């Protein structure tokens, strides 16, 4: 919610000041042009943030369906996302309904820390900026970097789910007699 307000607020300030300046030049008054343009700026800023969040959350559900299923179920337990098959967690499913998109955005925001894990540069064998002189080297470097980032995301997803699976393993372990 804070990001939405900041995005709308920044757009509102920029559009409001621009509209006030233009209104002062044309009409010799800036009050009404400021109010109109600041309101339009807030709406446009929030709408832009929403579109960006929809795009990123739909991409995230394709890459991390189990992680987002966990967050969807945690944020909206009454919807029964834990009973959905993993195959239903695709962008096509969530693109059909604005309600599901809103739920996905909220869950993507709570899962964002796990999704945005980055490997420190000292552990990455691929240089940060591959040379333009070797197109094959660039392709190999990009594929290697993508593979490493995918492994990091998968490891983070496993780390998040570990407390749930560890609890299940202790239930199945035989009880020791003392």
N, C-alpha and C positions, 0 to 999 in steps of 0.2 A: 504494500500500500504506500509505503514511503517513496518508493521509486516512481510510482504513478504521480504522486503529488509533486515530487521534484521535477519530473519531466514536464508535467503540465505547467508548473510554476515558472520554470525557465522559459518555456515557449511563450507564456503569458507576458512575462516581463519584456522579452524581446519584441514581440508583436505589439504590446501596449505602448512601449516607448516609440516604436516606429510609427504607429498609428497616431500617437499624440503629436509627434513632430510634423507629420504630414498634415494633420488636421490644423495645427497652428499656422502652417504655411498657407493653407488654402482658405480656412474659415476664420482665422484669427482667434480660435479657441481650441482647447485641447481636451476638454473634459469628456464630452460624449465620444469623440473619436478614440480616446484612450480606453474608455469602458468597453466599447464595441470591439476594438481590435484586441484588447487583453482577454476578453471573453472568448473570442474566436481563437486566439493563440492557445488558451488553456485547452479548449476542446480539441484542436489540432494536435497539440502535444500529447494529450492522453490517448487520442486515437492512434497516433504513431507508435506510442509505447505498446498499446494493445496489439497492433498488427505485428510488431517485432516479437512480442512475447508469444503470440500464437505460432509464428514461424519457428521460433527456437524450441518451443515445447513440443510441436509436432515432430521436429527433427530429433529431439531427445527421446520421445516415445518409440521411435524407430530404432534408436541405438540402445536404449536401456529399458526395455519393456518391464522387466521384473522389478527394477528399482522404482519406476513410476507406479507400478501396481501396488507396491508396498506403501508409497506415499499417498496414492489415491485412496487406498483402504484406510490409512491412518487419518487422513483429513476428512474423508466422507464415509464413515463406517456404515451408515444407513443405506448406502447405494449398492452394497454387496460386491464391490470390486474384487474381493478375495475369492469369490466364486466364479469369476470370469476365467475362461481359458486364456492361456498366454497368447494364442493366435489372435485374439480380439484386440490386443493392445498394439494397434497399428494406427498410423496417421489417418487412414481412410475412415476408421471408426469414429475418431474424434472430430474429423472435419465436417461430419454431417449435422452436428448440433452445436449451437453456440453455448448451450448449458454444459455439455461435455467439454467443450473447449475451455470454458471458464474454470471448470474443475481441474482440467489438465494444467492450465497455467498456474493455478494455486499450488498444485502438487509439484510442478516443475520448479517453482520458486523455493519450496521447502527442500527439494532434492538438489538444488543448484550447487551447494558446497561439495557434494559427492561427485557431481558431474564435471565440475571445473577443476579437477585435480590436475596439476601440471608437474612434470618431472623436472628436477633441478638440472641446469645446463651441464654441471660437472659429471652427471651420470649418463648423459645422452651421447652415444657414440657418433651421432650425425651432427655435422656442423650446423649452426643456427642459420647461416645464409649460404646455401650451396652456390658454387660458381656457375655463371651463365655460359661458360666456355664448353661445358660438357653436358649436353642435354640428357644423355643416358644417366649420368651421375646425378643429375637433378631428379630424374624420375625415381632412381633407386633410393636416393635420400628421402624423397617425399614418401615413398612406400614404406621405408623403414621407420620413418617418424610416425606415420599413421599406424603402423603395426604396434610400435611401442606405446603410443597414446592409447590405443584400444586395450592393450594389456593392462595399462595403468587403470583405465576405467573399469575393466573387469575385476581387477584386484580390489579396487575400492568398493565395488558393488559386493564382492564376496566378504570384505571386511565389515560392511554395514549389515549384511545378512547373517554374519557369524554368530551373534548372540542368540538369534532365533534357532539356528541349526544346532548350536552347542547345547541348548536346553533340551532339544529333542533327543540328542545322543545320550544325555545323562538319564533320561527317562527309560531308554531301552537297555542301559547297562544293568547287569544283574546286581542285586543287592548283596553286599558282603555281610557275613554273619560275624559278630564279635563275641 
